[in-house]
């Protein structure tokens, strides 16, 4: 079986159950892996503050000693040091600077698209509601009522965005971000920072914005669940990854057993 030195986990629907709890047996399994020297990280679109709170509520986080790193807003990296999570300034400050330059461009794209689509009768709105939140999260986008319309917009933006920007889709939300952002690029930054080979990284997620870390393009091992979106399962299978028969924590345990990690 492949050697795994880093496990990067999506949060909602992967590490967390749908009620935002972590199964006790998942917490125990991850604790044992951490004790054996496996580096554990979240890889989430959730903000840093949300992750710290929900992990603490579930007996994880700084006090537990793992996860060892948090990837927030699909791009910012925080590493556990001295009993607290510290931002990786090298990455986070550069992302903030670059997003400050490109935020007007990104917002112009989503506002124009919202106007165009609304004029066609599509139910859509700009997300987030304020430019200040878009600046803080380094993300902006379009929130649709219907998933198929979100898929169509994602396909369009992939071909029309300027090269310095990228987009992905999280269910009905189409997000625009920096080219160097995204879960896959963020996990890759973390592996390079830690001196870990991509082939020694296991990524687990269930939504379409996880595909960039699950499709094998960056050399990671990948896994998902039978309940994941169709394109996620297709990407994982194409990359030779594993599709667990159960969702959330029980699916994660199944993945860890399949790879002989527990």
TIDREN-218061 format. One record per atom (N, C-alpha, C): residue number from 1; residue in one letter; atom name; x, y, z. Coordinates in pm, whole numbers. Layout:
 panu bavo keti      X      Y      Z
  NUM    A   CA      X      Y      Z
...
***
This chain:
 panu bavo keti      X      Y      Z
    1    X    N     85   -120      0
    1    X   CA      0      0      0
    1    X    C     88    124      0
    2    X    N     40    234    -61
    2    X   CA    119    357    -65
    2    X    C    140    414     75
    3    X    N    255    477     95
    3    X   CA    283    544    221
    3    X    C    209    679    223
    4    X    N    138    706    330
    4    X   CA     66    833    342
    4    X    C    124    911    458
    5    X    N    174   1031    429
    5    X   CA    232   1117    533
    5    X    C    146   1238    563
    6    X    N     54   1270    473
    6    X   CA    -34   1385    493
    6    X    C   -175   1347    447
    7    X    N   -273   1379    529
    7    X   CA   -414   1358    493
    7    X    C   -483   1493    493
    8    X    N   -539   1532    380
    8    X   CA   -611   1659    367
    8    X    C   -760   1629    354
    9    X    N   -839   1683    446
    9    X   CA   -980   1649    455
    9    X    C  -1069   1771    430
   10    X    N  -1162   1756    339
   10    X   CA  -1273   1850    332
   10    X    C  -1345   1847    467
   11    X    N  -1415   1955    498
   11    X   CA  -1479   1964    629
   11    X    C  -1624   1915    624
   12    X    N  -1713   1994    565
   12    X   CA  -1856   1960    564
   12    X    C  -1883   1837    479
   13    X    N  -1947   1738    537
   13    X   CA  -1981   1618    463
   13    X    C  -1867   1519    449
   14    X    N  -1752   1552    508
   14    X   CA  -1637   1460    505
   14    X    C  -1591   1435    648
   15    X    N  -1517   1529    706
   15    X   CA  -1480   1516    846
   15    X    C  -1603   1536    935
   16    X    N  -1687   1632    898
   16    X   CA  -1807   1661    976
   16    X    C  -1928   1586    922
   17    X    N  -2010   1539   1014
   17    X   CA  -2142   1487    976
   17    X    C  -2229   1606    935
   18    X    N  -2349   1576    886
   18    X   CA  -2436   1684    840
   18    X    C  -2485   1771    954
   19    X    N  -2476   1721   1079
   19    X   CA  -2514   1804   1194
   19    X    C  -2393   1875   1255
   20    X    N  -2282   1877   1183
   20    X   CA  -2159   1947   1222
   20    X    C  -2086   1880   1338
   21    X    N  -2109   1753   1360
   21    X   CA  -2036   1679   1462
   21    X    C  -1933   1588   1396
   22    X    N  -1837   1544   1476
   22    X   CA  -1737   1447   1433
   22    X    C  -1761   1317   1509
   23    X    N  -1771   1207   1437
   23    X   CA  -1793   1079   1504
   23    X    C  -1677   1049   1600
   24    X    N  -1707    999   1719
   24    X   CA  -1599    967   1815
   24    X    C  -1495    872   1757
   25    X    N  -1539    775   1676
   25    X   CA  -1443    680   1619
   25    X    C  -1355    746   1513
   26    X    N  -1405    850   1447
   26    X   CA  -1322    925   1353
   26    X    C  -1217   1004   1429
   27    X    N  -1259   1071   1536
   27    X   CA  -1165   1147   1619
   27    X    C  -1055   1055   1673
   28    X    N  -1093    936   1717
   28    X   CA   -995    841   1770
   28    X    C   -899    795   1661
   29    X    N   -952    764   1543
   29    X   CA   -866    717   1434
   29    X    C   -766    824   1393
   30    X    N   -812    949   1382
   30    X   CA   -722   1057   1343
   30    X    C   -618   1084   1452
   31    X    N   -659   1071   1577
   31    X   CA   -564   1089   1687
   31    X    C   -453    985   1680
   32    X    N   -489    861   1652
   32    X   CA   -389    755   1641
   32    X    C   -295    781   1524
   33    X    N   -350    826   1412
   33    X   CA   -266    859   1297
   33    X    C   -171    973   1330
   34    X    N   -221   1074   1399
   34    X   CA   -137   1187   1438
   34    X    C    -23   1141   1528
   35    X    N    -53   1051   1620
   35    X   CA     51    998   1710
   35    X    C    157    920   1632
   36    X    N    118    861   1520
   36    X   CA    213    787   1436
   36    X    C    289    878   1341
   37    X    N    264   1009   1347
   37    X   CA    340   1103   1266
   37    X    C    276   1146   1136
   38    X    N    149   1104   1114
   38    X   CA     79   1149    993
   38    X    C     31   1292   1014
   39    X    N     61   1379    920
   39    X   CA     21   1519    927
   39    X    C   -122   1530    875
   40    X    N   -210   1589    955
   40    X   CA   -351   1599    920
   40    X    C   -389   1745    900
   41    X    N   -459   1773    791
   41    X   CA   -500   1910    759
   41    X    C   -644   1912    713
   42    X    N   -711   2022    739
   42    X   CA   -839   2045    673
   42    X    C   -811   2112    539
   43    X    N   -902   2096    447
   43    X   CA   -895   2167    319
   43    X    C  -1037   2208    285
   44    X    N  -1072   2330    325
   44    X   CA  -1212   2371    327
   44    X    C  -1231   2511    269
   45    X    N  -1352   2535    222
   45    X   CA  -1391   2668    181
   45    X    C  -1441   2752    297
   46    X    N  -1452   2692    414
   46    X   CA  -1499   2764    532
   46    X    C  -1390   2861    582
   47    X    N  -1432   2974    640
   47    X   CA  -1334   3068    696
   47    X    C  -1259   3008    814
   48    X    N  -1144   3066    843
   48    X   CA  -1059   3020    953
   48    X    C  -1134   3019   1086
   49    X    N  -1204   3127   1117
   49    X   CA  -1271   3138   1247
   49    X    C  -1376   3029   1265
   50    X    N  -1450   2998   1159
   50    X   CA  -1550   2892   1166
   50    X    C  -1483   2758   1194
   51    X    N  -1374   2731   1126
   51    X   CA  -1307   2603   1145
   51    X    C  -1256   2587   1288
   52    X    N  -1193   2690   1341
   52    X   CA  -1142   2683   1478
   52    X    C  -1255   2653   1575
   53    X    N  -1369   2720   1556
   53    X   CA  -1482   2700   1648
   53    X    C  -1540   2559   1637
   54    X    N  -1570   2514   1515
   54    X   CA  -1636   2384   1501
   54    X    C  -1543   2269   1538
   55    X    N  -1414   2284   1512
   55    X   CA  -1320   2180   1555
   55    X    C  -1313   2173   1707
   56    X    N  -1306   2289   1771
   56    X   CA  -1301   2292   1918
   56    X    C  -1426   2229   1978
   57    X    N  -1541   2257   1919
   57    X   CA  -1667   2199   1969
   57    X    C  -1668   2047   1960
   58    X    N  -1582   1992   1875
   58    X   CA  -1577   1847   1855
   58    X    C  -1452   1783   1914
   59    X    N  -1385   1855   2004
   59    X   CA  -1269   1799   2070
   59    X    C  -1146   1790   1983
   60    X    N  -1143   1869   1875
   60    X   CA  -1027   1875   1785
   60    X    C   -969   2016   1788
   61    X    N   -866   2038   1709
   61    X   CA   -808   2171   1702
   61    X    C   -683   2185   1786
   62    X    N   -649   2306   1823
   62    X   CA   -522   2335   1889
   62    X    C   -507   2258   2020
   63    X    N   -612   2250   2099
   63    X   CA   -602   2182   2228
   63    X    C   -578   2032   2211
   64    X    N   -634   1974   2106
   64    X   CA   -615   1831   2080
   64    X    C   -481   1802   2013
   65    X    N   -423   1904   1951
   65    X   CA   -294   1885   1882
   65    X    C   -307   1849   1737
   66    X    N   -428   1842   1684
   66    X   CA   -453   1818   1543
   66    X    C   -595   1861   1510
   67    X    N   -627   1894   1387
   67    X   CA   -541   1895   1270
   67    X    C   -418   1984   1288
   68    X    N   -313   1945   1219
   68    X   CA   -188   2019   1228
   68    X    C   -188   2145   1142
   69    X    N   -280   2153   1047
   69    X   CA   -292   2271    962
   69    X    C   -436   2287    916
   70    X    N   -473   2410    889
   70    X   CA   -605   2442    837
   70    X    C   -589   2516    705
   71    X    N   -661   2472    604
   71    X   CA   -672   2548    479
   71    X    C   -810   2610    479
   72    X    N   -815   2743    478
   72    X   CA   -940   2817    490
   72    X    C   -970   2893    360
   73    X    N  -1099   2912    332
   73    X   CA  -1141   2984    212
   73    X    C  -1076   2926     86
   74    X    N  -1044   2796     92
   74    X   CA   -982   2723    -20
   74    X    C   -844   2775    -57
   75    X    N   -776   2848     33
   75    X   CA   -649   2906     -8
   75    X    C   -555   2945    107
   76    X    N   -607   3005    215
   76    X   CA   -519   3049    323
   76    X    C   -471   2927    402
   77    X    N   -346   2931    448
   77    X   CA   -288   2819    522
   77    X    C   -250   2866    662
   78    X    N   -293   2788    761
   78    X   CA   -260   2812    902
   78    X    C   -200   2684    958
   79    X    N    -88   2697   1030
   79    X   CA    -18   2580   1082
   79    X    C    -14   2586   1234
   80    X    N    -36   2472   1299
   80    X   CA    -37   2464   1444
   80    X    C    106   2473   1498
   81    X    N    130   2577   1579
   81    X   CA    261   2597   1640
   81    X    C    242   2651   1781
   82    X    N    308   2591   1878
   82    X   CA    302   2642   2013
   82    X    C    162   2650   2071
   83    X    N     77   2554   2033
   83    X   CA    -58   2550   2088
   83    X    C   -157   2644   2023
   84    X    N   -121   2701   1908
   84    X   CA   -216   2788   1837
   84    X    C   -189   2782   1688
   85    X    N   -290   2815   1610
   85    X   CA   -274   2816   1464
   85    X    C   -217   2951   1420
   86    X    N   -106   2944   1348
   86    X   CA    -39   3063   1299
   86    X    C    -52   3072   1147
   87    X    N    -83   3191   1094
   87    X   CA    -93   3204    948
   87    X    C     44   3189    883
   88    X    N     46   3127    767
   88    X   CA    168   3119    687
   88    X    C    176   3248    607
   89    X    N    248   3345    661
   89    X   CA    248   3479    604
   89    X    C    294   3482    459
   90    X    N    393   3400    430
   90    X   CA    447   3395    294
   90    X    C    336   3377    191
   91    X    N    243   3288    222
   91    X   CA    134   3262    128
   91    X    C     18   3358    148
   92    X    N    -28   3369    272
   92    X   CA   -151   3443    297
   92    X    C   -140   3591    261
   93    X    N    -26   3653    293
   93    X   CA    -10   3795    263
   93    X    C     -4   3819    112
   94    X    N     61   3728     40
   94    X   CA     67   3743   -106
   94    X    C    -70   3724   -169
   95    X    N   -147   3629   -118
   95    X   CA   -284   3613   -168
   95    X    C   -367   3738   -143
   96    X    N   -352   3797    -25
   96    X   CA   -427   3918      8
   96    X    C   -389   4033    -85
   97    X    N   -260   4047   -111
   97    X   CA   -214   4153   -201
   97    X    C   -268   4134   -342
   98    X    N   -258   4012   -392
   98    X   CA   -301   3983   -529
   98    X    C   -453   3999   -543
   99    X    N   -528   3952   -442
   99    X   CA   -673   3963   -449
   99    X    C   -716   4110   -441
  100    X    N   -645   4189   -364
  100    X   CA   -675   4331   -359
  100    X    C   -664   4397   -496
  101    X    N   -568   4351   -575
  101    X   CA   -551   4404   -710
  101    X    C   -660   4357   -804
  102    X    N   -702   4231   -788
  102    X   CA   -793   4170   -886
  102    X    C   -939   4168   -842
  103    X    N   -967   4206   -718
  103    X   CA  -1106   4207   -672
  103    X    C  -1196   4291   -762
  104    X    N  -1157   4414   -803
  104    X   CA  -1246   4490   -891
  104    X    C  -1278   4417  -1021
  105    X    N  -1179   4347  -1075
  105    X   CA  -1200   4271  -1199
  105    X    C  -1297   4156  -1174
  106    X    N  -1274   4083  -1067
  106    X   CA  -1359   3968  -1036
  106    X    C  -1502   4012  -1008
  107    X    N  -1518   4120   -932
  107    X   CA  -1652   4168   -901
  107    X    C  -1723   4218  -1026
  108    X    N  -1649   4280  -1115
  108    X   CA  -1710   4326  -1241
  108    X    C  -1764   4207  -1320
  109    X    N  -1689   4097  -1320
  109    X   CA  -1734   3977  -1391
  109    X    C  -1864   3925  -1332
  110    X    N  -1867   3907  -1200
  110    X   CA  -1986   3845  -1140
  110    X    C  -2107   3940  -1145
  111    X    N  -2084   4070  -1132
  111    X   CA  -2196   4164  -1138
  111    X    C  -2255   4171  -1278
  112    X    N  -2168   4170  -1380
  112    X   CA  -2216   4170  -1518
  112    X    C  -2293   4041  -1549
  113    X    N  -2239   3928  -1502
  113    X   CA  -2307   3801  -1526
  113    X    C  -2440   3794  -1452
  114    X    N  -2444   3846  -1331
  114    X   CA  -2570   3847  -1257
  114    X    C  -2676   3929  -1331
  115    X    N  -2635   4042  -1385
  115    X   CA  -2729   4126  -1461
  115    X    C  -2774   4053  -1588
  116    X    N  -2679   3993  -1662
  116    X   CA  -2713   3924  -1785
  116    X    C  -2808   3808  -1760
  117    X    N  -2774   3727  -1662
  117    X   CA  -2856   3609  -1633
  117    X    C  -2994   3647  -1580
  118    X    N  -2999   3749  -1494
  118    X   CA  -3129   3793  -1441
  118    X    C  -3219   3842  -1551
  119    X    N  -3161   3909  -1652
  119    X   CA  -3241   3958  -1764
  119    X    C  -3298   3844  -1848
  120    X    N  -3238   3725  -1834
  120    X   CA  -3287   3605  -1904
  120    X    C  -3383   3524  -1818
  121    X    N  -3411   3574  -1699
  121    X   CA  -3504   3506  -1612
  121    X    C  -3442   3405  -1518
  122    X    N  -3309   3402  -1512
  122    X   CA  -3240   3308  -1423
  122    X    C  -3240   3366  -1281
  123    X    N  -3272   3282  -1183
  123    X   CA  -3270   3326  -1043
  123    X    C  -3128   3312   -990
  124    X    N  -3062   3426   -973
  124    X   CA  -2922   3428   -932
  124    X    C  -2894   3558   -859
  125    X    N  -2797   3553   -768
  125    X   CA  -2755   3675   -700
  125    X    C  -2605   3671   -676
  126    X    N  -2549   3789   -661
  126    X   CA  -2406   3801   -634
  126    X    C  -2379   3754   -491
  127    X    N  -2272   3678   -475
  127    X   CA  -2229   3630   -343
  127    X    C  -2082   3666   -324
  128    X    N  -2041   3706   -201
  128    X   CA  -2123   3738    -84
  128    X    C  -2195   3870   -103
  129    X    N  -2272   3910     -3
  129    X   CA  -2355   4028    -18
  129    X    C  -2275   4158    -19
  130    X    N  -2161   4160     46
  130    X   CA  -2083   4283     52
  130    X    C  -1945   4265    -11
  131    X    N  -1892   4371    -68
  131    X   CA  -1758   4367   -124
  131    X    C  -1654   4349    -14
  132    X    N  -1686   4399    105
  132    X   CA  -1593   4382    217
  132    X    C  -1574   4235    252
  133    X    N  -1682   4159    250
  133    X   CA  -1671   4016    278
  133    X    C  -1598   3945    164
  134    X    N  -1623   3987     41
  134    X   CA  -1551   3928    -73
  134    X    C  -1402   3955    -61
  135    X    N  -1364   4073    -15
  135    X   CA  -1222   4104      4
  135    X    C  -1163   4017    115
  136    X    N  -1237   4003    226
  136    X   CA  -1186   3926    339
  136    X    C  -1170   3779    305
  137    X    N  -1266   3724    231
  137    X   CA  -1262   3580    201
  137    X    C  -1184   3548     75
  138    X    N  -1148   3653     -1
  138    X   CA  -1073   3635   -126
  138    X    C  -1150   3548   -224
  139    X    N  -1281   3562   -221
  139    X   CA  -1373   3488   -306
  139    X    C  -1492   3576   -340
  140    X    N  -1544   3561   -459
  140    X   CA  -1674   3617   -492
  140    X    C  -1740   3522   -590
  141    X    N  -1868   3543   -618
  141    X   CA  -1931   3447   -708
  141    X    C  -2077   3474   -731
  142    X    N  -2144   3371   -782
  142    X   CA  -2285   3377   -818
  142    X    C  -2358   3260   -754
  143    X    N  -2463   3291   -681
  143    X   CA  -2541   3188   -614
  143    X    C  -2672   3167   -689
  144    X    N  -2691   3045   -739
  144    X   CA  -2806   3011   -823
  144    X    C  -2911   2934   -744
  145    X    N  -3034   2942   -791
  145    X   CA  -3141   2860   -734
  145    X    C  -3135   2718   -787
  146    X    N  -3085   2701   -909
  146    X   CA  -3085   2570   -973
  146    X    C  -2943   2525  -1004
  147    X    N  -2915   2398   -970
  147    X   CA  -2783   2345   -991
  147    X    C  -2740   2340  -1136
  148    X    N  -2832   2307  -1227
  148    X   CA  -2794   2297  -1369
  148    X    C  -2751   2433  -1424
  149    X    N  -2815   2539  -1377
  149    X   CA  -2775   2673  -1422
  149    X    C  -2638   2709  -1367
  150    X    N  -2609   2665  -1245
  150    X   CA  -2475   2687  -1189
  150    X    C  -2370   2611  -1270
  151    X    N  -2400   2487  -1309
  151    X   CA  -2306   2410  -1391
  151    X    C  -2278   2479  -1524
  152    X    N  -2383   2532  -1586
  152    X   CA  -2367   2600  -1715
  152    X    C  -2280   2724  -1699
  153    X    N  -2300   2798  -1592
  153    X   CA  -2220   2919  -1570
  153    X    C  -2074   2885  -1541
  154    X    N  -2053   2778  -1466
  154    X   CA  -1916   2735  -1440
  154    X    C  -1845   2703  -1572
  155    X    N  -1912   2631  -1661
  155    X   CA  -1851   2598  -1791
  155    X    C  -1818   2725  -1869
  156    X    N  -1907   2822  -1866
  156    X   CA  -1884   2947  -1938
  156    X    C  -1765   3022  -1881
  157    X    N  -1761   3039  -1750
  157    X   CA  -1653   3117  -1689
  157    X    C  -1517   3049  -1706
  158    X    N  -1515   2918  -1710
  158    X   CA  -1387   2849  -1731
  158    X    C  -1322   2889  -1864
  159    X    N  -1403   2928  -1959
  159    X   CA  -1351   2964  -2091
  159    X    C  -1336   3115  -2111
  160    X    N  -1391   3196  -2020
  160    X   CA  -1391   3341  -2043
  160    X    C  -1314   3421  -1939
  161    X    N  -1285   3364  -1823
  161    X   CA  -1211   3439  -1721
  161    X    C  -1069   3468  -1767
  162    X    N  -1015   3581  -1726
  162    X   CA   -876   3610  -1757
  162    X    C   -784   3509  -1688
  163    X    N   -662   3487  -1740
  163    X   CA   -575   3382  -1687
  163    X    C   -539   3397  -1539
  164    X    N   -545   3517  -1484
  164    X   CA   -509   3538  -1344
  164    X    C   -618   3494  -1247
  165    X    N   -735   3456  -1300
  165    X   CA   -847   3412  -1217
  165    X    C   -889   3270  -1254
  166    X    N   -958   3205  -1163
  166    X   CA  -1013   3073  -1188
  166    X    C  -1151   3066  -1125
  167    X    N  -1225   2963  -1158
  167    X   CA  -1355   2945  -1095
  167    X    C  -1375   2798  -1061
  168    X    N  -1465   2775   -967
  168    X   CA  -1511   2639   -939
  168    X    C  -1656   2649   -894
  169    X    N  -1713   2535   -864
  169    X   CA  -1854   2533   -823
  169    X    C  -1867   2450   -696
  170    X    N  -1940   2505   -601
  170    X   CA  -1974   2433   -479
  170    X    C  -2126   2422   -475
  171    X    N  -2177   2311   -527
  171    X   CA  -2321   2290   -543
  171    X    C  -2379   2405   -628
  172    X    N  -2460   2495   -573
  172    X   CA  -2523   2599   -655
  172    X    C  -2446   2730   -655
  173    X    N  -2330   2731   -595
  173    X   CA  -2247   2852   -588
  173    X    C  -2129   2839   -683
  174    X    N  -2120   2933   -779
  174    X   CA  -2004   2939   -868
  174    X    C  -1910   3047   -812
  175    X    N  -1788   3007   -780
  175    X   CA  -1694   3097   -713
  175    X    C  -1583   3141   -808
  176    X    N  -1542   3265   -794
  176    X   CA  -1428   3320   -867
  176    X    C  -1319   3352   -766
  177    X    N  -1197   3314   -797
  177    X   CA  -1085   3331   -705
  177    X    C   -956   3349   -785
  178    X    N   -847   3370   -714
  178    X   CA   -717   3379   -778
  178    X    C   -678   3246   -843
  179    X    N   -601   3254   -949
  179    X   CA   -554   3135  -1018
  179    X    C   -477   3042   -923
  180    X    N   -399   3100   -832
  180    X   CA   -318   3019   -743
  180    X    C   -393   2969   -620
  181    X    N   -521   3005   -608
  181    X   CA   -604   2956   -498
  181    X    C   -664   2820   -534
  182    X    N   -759   2775   -455
  182    X   CA   -820   2644   -475
  182    X    C   -760   2541   -383
  183    X    N   -837   2440   -351
  183    X   CA   -793   2339   -255
  183    X    C   -669   2263   -304
  184    X    N   -667   2227   -431
  184    X   CA   -553   2152   -482
  184    X    C   -423   2229   -470
  185    X    N   -422   2354   -515
  185    X   CA   -302   2436   -507
  185    X    C   -260   2459   -362
  186    X    N   -357   2471   -273
  186    X   CA   -326   2496   -133
  186    X    C   -263   2373    -67
  187    X    N   -318   2255    -97
  187    X   CA   -258   2133    -45
  187    X    C   -117   2116   -103
  188    X    N    -99   2148   -230
  188    X   CA     33   2137   -292
  188    X    C    132   2231   -224
  189    X    N     91   2353   -193
  189    X   CA    178   2445   -119
  189    X    C    219   2383     14
  190    X    N    123   2324     84
  190    X   CA    151   2264    214
  190    X    C    249   2148    202
  191    X    N    233   2065    101
  191    X   CA    325   1951     83
  191    X    C    467   2000     58
  192    X    N    480   2104    -23
  192    X   CA    614   2157    -53
  192    X    C    675   2220     72
  193    X    N    594   2288    150
  193    X   CA    642   2350    273
  193    X    C    692   2244    371
  194    X    N    626   2129    373
  194    X   CA    660   2021    467
  194    X    C    763   1924    410
  195    X    N    795   1937    283
  195    X   CA    889   1844    220
  195    X    C    831   1706    198
  196    X    N    702   1700    170
  196    X   CA    632   1574    146
  196    X    C    604   1559     -3
  197    X    N    619   1440    -56
  197    X   CA    591   1416   -196
  197    X    C    440   1410   -220
  198    X    N    390   1461   -334
  198    X   CA    247   1452   -362
  198    X    C    192   1309   -355
  199    X    N    273   1211   -392
  199    X   CA    228   1072   -389
  199    X    C    208   1020   -247
  200    X    N    253   1098   -147
  200    X   CA    237   1060     -7
  200    X    C    122   1134     60
  201    X    N     36   1197    -23
  201    X   CA    -75   1277     26
  201    X    C   -207   1210    -11
  202    X    N   -295   1198     87
  202    X   CA   -430   1149     64
  202    X    C   -527   1264     82
  203    X    N   -608   1292    -20
  203    X   CA   -711   1395    -14
  203    X    C   -848   1329    -18
  204    X    N   -939   1376     67
  204    X   CA  -1073   1321     73
  204    X    C  -1173   1436     71
  205    X    N  -1272   1428    -19
  205    X   CA  -1375   1530    -29
  205    X    C  -1494   1478   -105
  206    X    N  -1601   1559   -108
  206    X   CA  -1726   1508   -168
  206    X    C  -1797   1605   -261
  207    X    N  -1744   1727   -278
  207    X   CA  -1813   1827   -359
  207    X    C  -1727   1869   -478
  208    X    N  -1790   1936   -573
  208    X   CA  -1720   1967   -698
  208    X    C  -1601   2061   -678
  209    X    N  -1603   2145   -573
  209    X   CA  -1486   2229   -550
  209    X    C  -1369   2151   -491
  210    X    N  -1390   2022   -463
  210    X   CA  -1282   1933   -419
  210    X    C  -1210   1867   -536
  211    X    N  -1266   1874   -656
  211    X   CA  -1212   1798   -768
  211    X    C  -1066   1832   -795
  212    X    N  -1028   1958   -778
  212    X   CA   -890   1997   -809
  212    X    C   -787   1930   -718
  213    X    N   -829   1875   -604
  213    X   CA   -735   1799   -522
  213    X    C   -760   1649   -530
  214    X    N   -863   1609   -607
  214    X   CA   -901   1468   -615
  214    X    C   -878   1405   -752
  215    X    N   -853   1485   -854
  215    X   CA   -852   1432   -991
  215    X    C   -718   1374  -1035
  216    X    N   -621   1372   -946
  216    X   CA   -490   1313   -979
  216    X    C   -396   1406  -1052
  217    X    N   -441   1524  -1090
  217    X   CA   -357   1615  -1169
  217    X    C   -236   1666  -1092
  218    X    N   -243   1666   -960
  218    X   CA   -132   1712   -877
  218    X    C    -56   1596   -811
  219    X    N    -98   1475   -842
  219    X   CA    -26   1358   -794
  219    X    C    -70   1305   -660
  220    X    N   -181   1356   -605
  220    X   CA   -229   1310   -474
  220    X    C   -310   1180   -488
  221    X    N   -310   1099   -384
  221    X   CA   -408    992   -370
  221    X    C   -542   1056   -340
  222    X    N   -650    993   -380
  222    X   CA   -780   1056   -360
  222    X    C   -887    955   -323
  223    X    N   -988   1007   -254
  223    X   CA  -1103    924   -216
  223    X    C  -1225   1013   -198
  224    X    N  -1341    953   -217
  224    X   CA  -1467   1022   -197
  224    X    C  -1572    920   -151
  225    X    N  -1698    960   -153
  225    X   CA  -1805    877   -102
  225    X    C  -1911    853   -209
  226    X    N  -1989    750   -192
  226    X   CA  -2093    718   -289
  226    X    C  -2197    830   -298
  227    X    N  -2209    910   -195
  227    X   CA  -2305   1021   -192
  227    X    C  -2251   1148   -256
  228    X    N  -2126   1147   -301
  228    X   CA  -2066   1266   -361
  228    X    C  -2132   1301   -494
  229    X    N  -2109   1424   -539
  229    X   CA  -2160   1465   -670
  229    X    C  -2100   1375   -779
  230    X    N  -2176   1357   -886
  230    X   CA  -2138   1264   -993
  230    X    C  -1998   1294  -1046
  231    X    N  -1970   1420  -1073
  231    X   CA  -1841   1454  -1132
  231    X    C  -1725   1428  -1035
  232    X    N  -1753   1433   -906
  232    X   CA  -1649   1403   -807
  232    X    C  -1614   1254   -812
  233    X    N  -1716   1170   -813
  233    X   CA  -1691   1025   -820
  233    X    C  -1620    988   -950
  234    X    N  -1660   1051  -1059
  234    X   CA  -1596   1023  -1187
  234    X    C  -1448   1063  -1184
  235    X    N  -1418   1178  -1124
  235    X   CA  -1279   1225  -1117
  235    X    C  -1194   1133  -1031
  236    X    N  -1249   1089   -919
  236    X   CA  -1174   1000   -829
  236    X    C  -1149    865   -896
  237    X    N  -1252    810   -958
  237    X   CA  -1234    680  -1025
  237    X    C  -1132    691  -1138
  238    X    N  -1138    801  -1214
  238    X   CA  -1043    819  -1325
  238    X    C   -900    831  -1274
  239    X    N   -884    881  -1152
  239    X   CA   -750    895  -1094
  239    X    C   -705    770  -1020
  240    X    N   -788    665  -1023
  240    X   CA   -752    542   -954
  240    X    C   -778    547   -804
  241    X    N   -862    643   -761
  241    X   CA   -891    657   -619
  241    X    C  -1004    566   -574
  242    X    N  -1045    584   -450
  242    X   CA  -1142    495   -387
  242    X    C  -1272    570   -359
  243    X    N  -1385    506   -390
  243    X   CA  -1517    560   -361
  243    X    C  -1579    475   -251
  244    X    N  -1592    533   -131
  244    X   CA  -1646    459    -17
  244    X    C  -1796    440    -31
  245    X    N  -1845    335     29
  245    X   CA  -1987    301     18
  245    X    C  -2074    376    117
  246    X    N  -2011    449    209
  246    X   CA  -2085    524    310
  246    X    C  -2042    670    307
  247    X    N  -2126    762    359
  247    X   CA  -2092    905    357
  247    X    C  -2020    950    483
  248    X    N  -1969   1071    479
  248    X   CA  -1917   1143    595
  248    X    C  -1817   1058    674
  249    X    N  -1828   1063    806
  249    X   CA  -1728    999    891
  249    X    C  -1714    849    869
  250    X    N  -1826    780    848
  250    X   CA  -1817    635    828
  250    X    C  -1749    605    694
  251    X    N  -1772    690    596
  251    X   CA  -1702    675    470
  251    X    C  -1554    703    484
  252    X    N  -1519    803    564
  252    X   CA  -1378    833    589
  252    X    C  -1309    716    657
  253    X    N  -1373    655    754
  253    X   CA  -1316    537    819
  253    X    C  -1297    424    719
  254    X    N  -1393    407    629
  254    X   CA  -1381    304    525
  254    X    C  -1260    331    437
  255    X    N  -1238    457    401
  255    X   CA  -1122    495    319
  255    X    C   -993    462    394
  256    X    N   -985    499    519
  256    X   CA   -863    474    598
  256    X    C   -836    325    611
  257    X    N   -941    245    624
  257    X   CA   -921    100    630
  257    X    C   -876     46    495
  258    X    N   -936     96    387
  258    X   CA   -900     50    253
  258    X    C   -752     73    225
  259    X    N   -697    181    278
  259    X   CA   -556    213    256
  259    X    C   -467    159    368
  260    X    N   -526     75    453
  260    X   CA   -453     12    565
  260    X    C   -388    114    657
  261    X    N   -456    227    674
  261    X   CA   -406    330    765
  261    X    C   -456    309    907
  262    X    N   -565    237    921
  262    X   CA   -616    201   1054
  262    X    C   -652     53   1054
***
